[in-house]
Amino acid sequence: MTRNFIAVAALLVCGVLVAGFTVAQTTPASFSSKQLTVSNIDPKHFSVQLVDGTFSFRGLPTLHAVLPEKHLTLDAARVDGTIDQASRVVKTAKLTGGVKGSLESVSTDGAEHFTFSGPIVTYTNAGAADEQNADIDVSGGATFGSVNDAAKRTLFLKGSHGFFQVRSKNGVGGLTNADLDGPVAANFSGQMLSKDKAKATPVSGKATCGHLTVRPAGTGFVIRMSGGVALHGTTGAIEGVELHTAAINIEVDAKGNFISLGSEDDTTATVPTGKHSA
C-alpha cells in the first residue's frame, strides 16, 4: 500500500460543501471545504460523518482551522463540530486544548480585530455562511481583545469565563453583548470627546472587578464593571485617578469615543492636583 493516499473525497448534496482529505501516514492530514479548512490534523484521529453532519479532528499536536467566509481562524488541540444539514454551513464547533481565535470584522468605525483564547471554546454559528453572527463561549479561563486602529480604541479582558456575541448587519459587524465572570482584569484605551464634541483627547485606564458586561445603549454601548471595582486612570482626563466602588459604567458612542464614566454607588476617589474625572 502506498504511503500517501486519498482517504476521503466527497461532494455533498446540492454541491454546497465540497470536502476532501489528503492523508499521509508520516505527515499531517488536511480537510478542505467551502466553509471550513483544517490543517495539521493527526491522520489517526479524524472523523467526518456525512450522514449526520458531524466532524472530529485532533491536531498534530495543534490543528489550524479557518472559516474563510467568516474571516475566522482557530487553533486548538482538538475540534468537534456539526454541519447544518440544510445549508451545509458549520453550525457548531467545540475546541479544546490551548485554544486561540482571531476574527476580522468591518465595523461602522473601521476594521475591528478580535482575539480570544482559553482551554475550551464553543463556537455557535447564528447566521449564513458569509455572516459573522456567532456566539463564542470561553471557559476554564478566558481572554478577549478588541483593537480598532481607525477609532484608536482597544479593550483587553481577562476572566474565568466569557460569553461574547458578535453580530453583523448589511456587512457591518462587531461585538454586541459580552459577559465576563471574575476575577476580571481590564485594560482599555480610546478617545474622549469634549462637551461640544469638537475635540478628542486620548484616554486609557485599567481596572479589576468581579464581573464585566458589554451591552448596546442607544447608538453605542456601555461597559459595566461590578462586584467591587478598582479603576486606575493612566492617560488623558483620568490620568492618575483612582476609583474604588461597587460598580462603574463606561459609556461609548457609535464611533468608539468614550462619553462618560460614572458610578451608581458610594465611591472612594483619589484625583491628582490639576486632574479631574470625566
C-alpha positions as YAML, in Angstrom:
chain: A
units: angstrom
residues:
- id: 1
  name: MET
  ca: [0.00, 0.00, 0.00]
- id: 2
  name: THR
  ca: [1.35, 3.41, -0.89]
- id: 3
  name: ARG
  ca: [2.33, 5.68, 1.99]
- id: 4
  name: ASN
  ca: [0.30, 8.56, 0.60]
- id: 5
  name: PHE
  ca: [-3.31, 8.06, -0.28]
- id: 6
  name: ILE
  ca: [-6.64, 9.88, -0.57]
- id: 7
  name: ALA
  ca: [-8.76, 8.90, 2.43]
- id: 8
  name: VAL
  ca: [-11.99, 10.71, 1.63]
- id: 9
  name: ALA
  ca: [-13.32, 12.78, -1.27]
- id: 10
  name: ALA
  ca: [-16.97, 13.75, -1.25]
- id: 11
  name: LEU
  ca: [-19.45, 16.07, -2.89]
- id: 12
  name: LEU
  ca: [-22.37, 16.70, -0.55]
- id: 13
  name: VAL
  ca: [-25.96, 17.46, -1.50]
- id: 14
  name: CYS
  ca: [-26.52, 20.46, -3.81]
- id: 15
  name: GLY
  ca: [-22.78, 20.82, -4.28]
- id: 16
  name: VAL
  ca: [-22.63, 23.40, -1.47]
- id: 17
  name: LEU
  ca: [-19.91, 21.66, 0.52]
- id: 18
  name: VAL
  ca: [-17.03, 20.01, -1.27]
- id: 19
  name: ALA
  ca: [-14.76, 18.18, 1.14]
- id: 20
  name: GLY
  ca: [-11.56, 16.26, 0.82]
- id: 21
  name: PHE
  ca: [-8.89, 14.67, 2.95]
- id: 22
  name: THR
  ca: [-5.30, 14.32, 1.88]
- id: 23
  name: VAL
  ca: [-3.59, 11.96, 4.29]
- id: 24
  name: ALA
  ca: [-0.02, 10.79, 4.53]
- id: 25
  name: GLN
  ca: [0.99, 8.22, 7.09]
- id: 26
  name: THR
  ca: [4.04, 10.25, 8.05]
- id: 27
  name: THR
  ca: [2.66, 13.77, 7.66]
- id: 28
  name: PRO
  ca: [-0.36, 15.71, 8.97]
- id: 29
  name: ALA
  ca: [-3.71, 15.45, 7.19]
- id: 30
  name: SER
  ca: [-5.83, 18.30, 5.88]
- id: 31
  name: PHE
  ca: [-9.56, 18.85, 5.35]
- id: 32
  name: SER
  ca: [-10.99, 21.42, 2.94]
- id: 33
  name: SER
  ca: [-14.47, 22.67, 2.13]
- id: 34
  name: LYS
  ca: [-16.05, 25.93, 1.02]
- id: 35
  name: GLN
  ca: [-16.87, 26.93, 4.59]
- id: 36
  name: LEU
  ca: [-14.13, 25.17, 6.58]
- id: 37
  name: THR
  ca: [-10.47, 24.31, 6.14]
- id: 38
  name: VAL
  ca: [-8.50, 22.39, 8.76]
- id: 39
  name: SER
  ca: [-4.79, 21.64, 8.57]
- id: 40
  name: ASN
  ca: [-2.19, 19.83, 10.70]
- id: 41
  name: ILE
  ca: [-4.62, 17.01, 11.58]
- id: 42
  name: ASP
  ca: [-3.40, 13.80, 13.18]
- id: 43
  name: PRO
  ca: [-4.31, 11.24, 10.45]
- id: 44
  name: LYS
  ca: [-5.02, 8.62, 13.15]
- id: 45
  name: HIS
  ca: [-7.65, 10.78, 14.82]
- id: 46
  name: PHE
  ca: [-10.19, 12.22, 12.41]
- id: 47
  name: SER
  ca: [-13.81, 11.54, 11.64]
- id: 48
  name: VAL
  ca: [-16.35, 13.04, 9.24]
- id: 49
  name: GLN
  ca: [-19.86, 11.61, 9.28]
- id: 50
  name: LEU
  ca: [-21.56, 12.73, 6.10]
- id: 51
  name: VAL
  ca: [-24.97, 11.33, 7.11]
- id: 52
  name: ASP
  ca: [-25.47, 13.16, 10.40]
- id: 53
  name: GLY
  ca: [-23.14, 16.09, 9.64]
- id: 54
  name: THR
  ca: [-20.64, 15.69, 12.47]
- id: 55
  name: PHE
  ca: [-16.87, 16.00, 12.39]
- id: 56
  name: SER
  ca: [-13.97, 15.50, 14.80]
- id: 57
  name: PHE
  ca: [-10.27, 16.30, 14.32]
- id: 58
  name: ARG
  ca: [-7.23, 16.13, 16.58]
- id: 59
  name: GLY
  ca: [-4.13, 18.19, 15.96]
- id: 60
  name: LEU
  ca: [-0.59, 17.03, 15.43]
- id: 61
  name: PRO
  ca: [-0.22, 18.42, 18.04]
- id: 62
  name: THR
  ca: [-2.20, 21.58, 17.22]
- id: 63
  name: LEU
  ca: [-4.60, 21.98, 14.33]
- id: 64
  name: HIS
  ca: [-5.36, 25.18, 12.43]
- id: 65
  name: ALA
  ca: [-8.95, 25.83, 11.33]
- id: 66
  name: VAL
  ca: [-10.23, 28.60, 9.07]
- id: 67
  name: LEU
  ca: [-13.78, 29.68, 8.25]
- id: 68
  name: PRO
  ca: [-12.84, 31.86, 5.27]
- id: 69
  name: GLU
  ca: [-16.22, 33.41, 4.58]
- id: 70
  name: LYS
  ca: [-16.50, 34.47, 8.21]
- id: 71
  name: HIS
  ca: [-12.86, 35.68, 8.41]
- id: 72
  name: LEU
  ca: [-12.35, 33.49, 11.48]
- id: 73
  name: THR
  ca: [-9.26, 31.46, 12.38]
- id: 74
  name: LEU
  ca: [-8.92, 28.95, 15.22]
- id: 75
  name: ASP
  ca: [-6.05, 26.94, 16.69]
- id: 76
  name: ALA
  ca: [-6.59, 24.09, 19.15]
- id: 77
  name: ALA
  ca: [-5.57, 20.56, 20.09]
- id: 78
  name: ARG
  ca: [-8.98, 19.22, 19.09]
- id: 79
  name: VAL
  ca: [-12.22, 20.30, 17.42]
- id: 80
  name: ASP
  ca: [-15.60, 18.55, 17.40]
- id: 81
  name: GLY
  ca: [-18.47, 20.08, 15.47]
- id: 82
  name: THR
  ca: [-21.62, 19.86, 13.45]
- id: 83
  name: ILE
  ca: [-22.68, 20.97, 9.98]
- id: 84
  name: ASP
  ca: [-26.21, 22.18, 9.29]
- id: 85
  name: GLN
  ca: [-27.80, 19.57, 7.05]
- id: 86
  name: ALA
  ca: [-29.89, 22.06, 5.08]
- id: 87
  name: SER
  ca: [-27.35, 24.82, 4.38]
- id: 88
  name: ARG
  ca: [-24.17, 22.70, 4.75]
- id: 89
  name: VAL
  ca: [-22.71, 25.52, 6.84]
- id: 90
  name: VAL
  ca: [-20.70, 24.85, 10.01]
- id: 91
  name: LYS
  ca: [-23.23, 25.09, 12.85]
- id: 92
  name: THR
  ca: [-21.16, 24.43, 15.99]
- id: 93
  name: ALA
  ca: [-17.55, 23.81, 16.87]
- id: 94
  name: LYS
  ca: [-16.18, 22.87, 20.27]
- id: 95
  name: LEU
  ca: [-12.44, 23.42, 20.54]
- id: 96
  name: THR
  ca: [-10.25, 22.17, 23.37]
- id: 97
  name: GLY
  ca: [-6.60, 22.40, 24.34]
- id: 98
  name: GLY
  ca: [-4.83, 25.75, 24.15]
- id: 99
  name: VAL
  ca: [-7.48, 27.40, 22.00]
- id: 100
  name: LYS
  ca: [-6.71, 30.66, 20.22]
- id: 101
  name: GLY
  ca: [-9.06, 32.51, 17.90]
- id: 102
  name: SER
  ca: [-8.99, 35.58, 15.69]
- id: 103
  name: LEU
  ca: [-11.88, 37.34, 13.94]
- id: 104
  name: GLU
  ca: [-11.58, 40.21, 11.48]
- id: 105
  name: SER
  ca: [-14.69, 42.38, 11.18]
- id: 106
  name: VAL
  ca: [-15.81, 45.53, 9.37]
- id: 107
  name: SER
  ca: [-17.48, 47.97, 11.76]
- id: 108
  name: THR
  ca: [-19.02, 51.43, 11.38]
- id: 109
  name: ASP
  ca: [-15.81, 53.00, 12.70]
- id: 110
  name: GLY
  ca: [-13.18, 50.97, 10.85]
- id: 111
  name: ALA
  ca: [-11.72, 47.48, 10.82]
- id: 112
  name: GLU
  ca: [-12.12, 45.58, 14.10]
- id: 113
  name: HIS
  ca: [-9.66, 42.87, 15.13]
- id: 114
  name: PHE
  ca: [-10.96, 40.45, 17.78]
- id: 115
  name: THR
  ca: [-8.89, 37.84, 19.59]
- id: 116
  name: PHE
  ca: [-9.93, 35.27, 22.18]
- id: 117
  name: SER
  ca: [-8.33, 32.31, 23.94]
- id: 118
  name: GLY
  ca: [-8.96, 29.73, 26.64]
- id: 119
  name: PRO
  ca: [-8.81, 26.00, 27.42]
- id: 120
  name: ILE
  ca: [-12.30, 25.38, 25.97]
- id: 121
  name: VAL
  ca: [-14.09, 27.46, 23.33]
- id: 122
  name: THR
  ca: [-17.55, 26.71, 21.95]
- id: 123
  name: TYR
  ca: [-18.42, 28.48, 18.70]
- id: 124
  name: THR
  ca: [-22.09, 28.60, 17.67]
- id: 125
  name: ASN
  ca: [-22.96, 29.99, 14.27]
- id: 126
  name: ALA
  ca: [-26.00, 32.27, 14.22]
- id: 127
  name: GLY
  ca: [-26.08, 33.30, 10.58]
- id: 128
  name: ALA
  ca: [-25.44, 32.41, 6.96]
- id: 129
  name: ALA
  ca: [-22.04, 31.35, 5.64]
- id: 130
  name: ASP
  ca: [-20.99, 34.91, 4.84]
- id: 131
  name: GLU
  ca: [-22.36, 36.46, 8.06]
- id: 132
  name: GLN
  ca: [-20.26, 36.81, 11.19]
- id: 133
  name: ASN
  ca: [-23.19, 36.26, 13.53]
- id: 134
  name: ALA
  ca: [-21.93, 33.94, 16.25]
- id: 135
  name: ASP
  ca: [-21.85, 33.18, 19.97]
- id: 136
  name: ILE
  ca: [-18.41, 32.48, 21.43]
- id: 137
  name: ASP
  ca: [-18.25, 30.80, 24.85]
- id: 138
  name: VAL
  ca: [-14.82, 30.63, 26.51]
- id: 139
  name: SER
  ca: [-14.41, 28.62, 29.72]
- id: 140
  name: GLY
  ca: [-11.63, 27.49, 32.02]
- id: 141
  name: GLY
  ca: [-10.01, 30.94, 31.92]
- id: 142
  name: ALA
  ca: [-10.84, 33.44, 29.20]
- id: 143
  name: THR
  ca: [-9.05, 36.27, 27.43]
- id: 144
  name: PHE
  ca: [-10.62, 38.62, 24.91]
- id: 145
  name: GLY
  ca: [-9.24, 41.53, 22.91]
- id: 146
  name: SER
  ca: [-10.70, 44.13, 20.57]
- id: 147
  name: VAL
  ca: [-8.49, 46.53, 18.59]
- id: 148
  name: ASN
  ca: [-9.68, 49.25, 16.24]
- id: 149
  name: ASP
  ca: [-6.82, 51.33, 14.84]
- id: 150
  name: ALA
  ca: [-9.08, 53.74, 12.96]
- id: 151
  name: ALA
  ca: [-11.06, 54.60, 16.11]
- id: 152
  name: LYS
  ca: [-7.88, 54.43, 18.24]
- id: 153
  name: ARG
  ca: [-9.69, 52.09, 20.61]
- id: 154
  name: THR
  ca: [-8.53, 48.96, 22.44]
- id: 155
  name: LEU
  ca: [-10.15, 46.70, 25.01]
- id: 156
  name: PHE
  ca: [-8.35, 43.74, 26.58]
- id: 157
  name: LEU
  ca: [-10.13, 41.50, 29.08]
- id: 158
  name: LYS
  ca: [-9.20, 38.53, 31.22]
- id: 159
  name: GLY
  ca: [-11.52, 36.47, 33.42]
- id: 160
  name: SER
  ca: [-12.60, 32.99, 34.47]
- id: 161
  name: HIS
  ca: [-15.41, 32.55, 31.92]
- id: 162
  name: GLY
  ca: [-16.60, 34.66, 29.00]
- id: 163
  name: PHE
  ca: [-19.58, 34.73, 26.68]
- id: 164
  name: PHE
  ca: [-19.37, 37.02, 23.63]
- id: 165
  name: GLN
  ca: [-21.92, 37.73, 20.91]
- id: 166
  name: VAL
  ca: [-20.81, 39.03, 17.51]
- id: 167
  name: ARG
  ca: [-23.48, 40.23, 15.13]
- id: 168
  name: SER
  ca: [-23.41, 41.73, 11.64]
- id: 169
  name: LYS
  ca: [-25.94, 43.64, 9.54]
- id: 170
  name: ASN
  ca: [-25.52, 44.71, 5.93]
- id: 171
  name: GLY
  ca: [-21.89, 43.64, 6.01]
- id: 172
  name: VAL
  ca: [-21.10, 45.65, 9.15]
- id: 173
  name: GLY
  ca: [-20.50, 43.79, 12.39]
- id: 174
  name: GLY
  ca: [-18.99, 43.89, 15.84]
- id: 175
  name: LEU
  ca: [-19.30, 42.87, 19.46]
- id: 176
  name: THR
  ca: [-22.88, 43.45, 20.63]
- id: 177
  name: ASN
  ca: [-23.02, 41.68, 24.01]
- id: 178
  name: ALA
  ca: [-20.45, 40.28, 26.41]
- id: 179
  name: ASP
  ca: [-20.41, 38.74, 29.88]
- id: 180
  name: LEU
  ca: [-17.14, 38.05, 31.67]
- id: 181
  name: ASP
  ca: [-17.00, 36.39, 35.08]
- id: 182
  name: GLY
  ca: [-14.26, 37.30, 37.51]
- id: 183
  name: PRO
  ca: [-11.91, 37.92, 38.81]
- id: 184
  name: VAL
  ca: [-11.77, 40.30, 35.84]
- id: 185
  name: ALA
  ca: [-8.80, 42.36, 34.70]
- id: 186
  name: ALA
  ca: [-9.49, 45.02, 32.07]
- id: 187
  name: ASN
  ca: [-7.27, 47.38, 30.10]
- id: 188
  name: PHE
  ca: [-8.85, 49.97, 27.83]
- id: 189
  name: SER
  ca: [-7.87, 52.94, 25.69]
- id: 190
  name: GLY
  ca: [-9.63, 55.29, 23.32]
- id: 191
  name: GLN
  ca: [-10.60, 58.89, 22.85]
- id: 192
  name: MET
  ca: [-12.83, 61.10, 24.97]
- id: 193
  name: LEU
  ca: [-14.81, 63.89, 23.30]
- id: 194
  name: SER
  ca: [-15.13, 67.39, 24.70]
- id: 195
  name: LYS
  ca: [-18.59, 68.62, 25.68]
- id: 196
  name: ASP
  ca: [-19.05, 70.30, 22.30]
- id: 197
  name: LYS
  ca: [-17.65, 67.14, 20.62]
- id: 198
  name: ALA
  ca: [-15.13, 69.28, 18.75]
- id: 199
  name: LYS
  ca: [-12.02, 67.79, 20.35]
- id: 200
  name: ALA
  ca: [-10.98, 64.22, 21.10]
- id: 201
  name: THR
  ca: [-8.42, 63.52, 23.82]
- id: 202
  name: PRO
  ca: [-6.66, 60.15, 24.27]
- id: 203
  name: VAL
  ca: [-7.68, 58.33, 27.44]
- id: 204
  name: SER
  ca: [-6.75, 54.96, 28.93]
- id: 205
  name: GLY
  ca: [-7.01, 53.01, 32.13]
- id: 206
  name: LYS
  ca: [-7.02, 49.62, 33.80]
- id: 207
  name: ALA
  ca: [-9.40, 48.03, 36.25]
- id: 208
  name: THR
  ca: [-10.23, 44.92, 38.24]
- id: 209
  name: CYS
  ca: [-13.72, 43.78, 39.19]
- id: 210
  name: GLY
  ca: [-15.92, 40.78, 39.88]
- id: 211
  name: HIS
  ca: [-17.96, 40.88, 36.68]
- id: 212
  name: LEU
  ca: [-17.99, 42.80, 33.40]
- id: 213
  name: THR
  ca: [-20.70, 43.23, 30.77]
- id: 214
  name: VAL
  ca: [-20.97, 44.97, 27.40]
- id: 215
  name: ARG
  ca: [-24.46, 46.00, 26.31]
- id: 216
  name: PRO
  ca: [-25.91, 48.12, 23.48]
- id: 217
  name: ALA
  ca: [-27.03, 51.61, 24.53]
- id: 218
  name: GLY
  ca: [-28.52, 53.99, 22.00]
- id: 219
  name: THR
  ca: [-26.19, 54.02, 19.01]
- id: 220
  name: GLY
  ca: [-23.22, 52.98, 21.17]
- id: 221
  name: PHE
  ca: [-22.68, 50.65, 24.10]
- id: 222
  name: VAL
  ca: [-21.97, 50.57, 27.84]
- id: 223
  name: ILE
  ca: [-19.15, 48.69, 29.55]
- id: 224
  name: ARG
  ca: [-20.30, 47.90, 33.08]
- id: 225
  name: MET
  ca: [-17.93, 46.66, 35.77]
- id: 226
  name: SER
  ca: [-19.39, 45.44, 39.05]
- id: 227
  name: GLY
  ca: [-18.68, 43.29, 42.08]
- id: 228
  name: GLY
  ca: [-16.08, 45.57, 43.66]
- id: 229
  name: VAL
  ca: [-14.27, 47.80, 41.16]
- id: 230
  name: ALA
  ca: [-10.78, 49.28, 41.40]
- id: 231
  name: LEU
  ca: [-10.01, 51.56, 38.46]
- id: 232
  name: HIS
  ca: [-6.77, 53.41, 37.73]
- id: 233
  name: GLY
  ca: [-6.60, 56.03, 35.00]
- id: 234
  name: THR
  ca: [-3.32, 56.05, 33.10]
- id: 235
  name: THR
  ca: [-3.65, 58.80, 30.46]
- id: 236
  name: GLY
  ca: [-5.87, 61.68, 29.43]
- id: 237
  name: ALA
  ca: [-8.61, 63.20, 31.56]
- id: 238
  name: ILE
  ca: [-8.47, 60.32, 34.06]
- id: 239
  name: GLU
  ca: [-4.67, 60.12, 34.36]
- id: 240
  name: GLY
  ca: [-3.74, 59.31, 37.95]
- id: 241
  name: VAL
  ca: [-7.38, 58.98, 39.04]
- id: 242
  name: GLU
  ca: [-8.09, 56.09, 41.43]
- id: 243
  name: LEU
  ca: [-11.66, 54.91, 41.89]
- id: 244
  name: HIS
  ca: [-12.96, 52.24, 44.27]
- id: 245
  name: THR
  ca: [-16.66, 51.45, 44.16]
- id: 246
  name: ALA
  ca: [-19.22, 48.68, 43.76]
- id: 247
  name: ALA
  ca: [-19.99, 49.34, 40.07]
- id: 248
  name: ILE
  ca: [-18.84, 51.61, 37.23]
- id: 249
  name: ASN
  ca: [-20.45, 52.33, 33.85]
- id: 250
  name: ILE
  ca: [-18.32, 53.45, 30.89]
- id: 251
  name: GLU
  ca: [-20.43, 54.81, 28.03]
- id: 252
  name: VAL
  ca: [-19.04, 54.67, 24.49]
- id: 253
  name: ASP
  ca: [-20.62, 56.19, 21.38]
- id: 254
  name: ALA
  ca: [-21.10, 54.62, 17.94]
- id: 255
  name: LYS
  ca: [-17.65, 55.80, 16.83]
- id: 256
  name: GLY
  ca: [-15.93, 54.25, 19.82]
- id: 257
  name: ASN
  ca: [-15.37, 57.53, 21.69]
- id: 258
  name: PHE
  ca: [-15.68, 57.48, 25.49]
- id: 259
  name: ILE
  ca: [-18.58, 59.68, 26.56]
- id: 260
  name: SER
  ca: [-18.75, 59.25, 30.30]
- id: 261
  name: LEU
  ca: [-17.54, 57.28, 33.29]
- id: 262
  name: GLY
  ca: [-19.74, 57.11, 36.34]
- id: 263
  name: SER
  ca: [-20.76, 55.11, 39.38]
- id: 264
  name: GLU
  ca: [-24.19, 54.42, 40.83]
- id: 265
  name: ASP
  ca: [-22.81, 53.66, 44.31]
- id: 266
  name: ASP
  ca: [-20.66, 55.21, 47.02]
- id: 267
  name: THR
  ca: [-17.23, 55.86, 45.56]
- id: 268
  name: THR
  ca: [-13.81, 56.48, 47.04]
- id: 269
  name: ALA
  ca: [-11.83, 58.61, 44.61]
- id: 270
  name: THR
  ca: [-8.31, 59.99, 44.51]
- id: 271
  name: VAL
  ca: [-7.80, 62.77, 41.96]
- id: 272
  name: PRO
  ca: [-4.30, 64.24, 41.41]
- id: 273
  name: THR
  ca: [-3.88, 68.00, 41.59]
- id: 274
  name: GLY
  ca: [-4.82, 69.56, 38.29]
- id: 275
  name: LYS
  ca: [-6.71, 66.46, 37.17]
- id: 276
  name: HIS
  ca: [-10.41, 65.74, 37.16]
- id: 277
  name: SER
  ca: [-12.55, 62.71, 36.48]
- id: 278
  name: ALA
  ca: [-14.62, 62.67, 33.29]
...
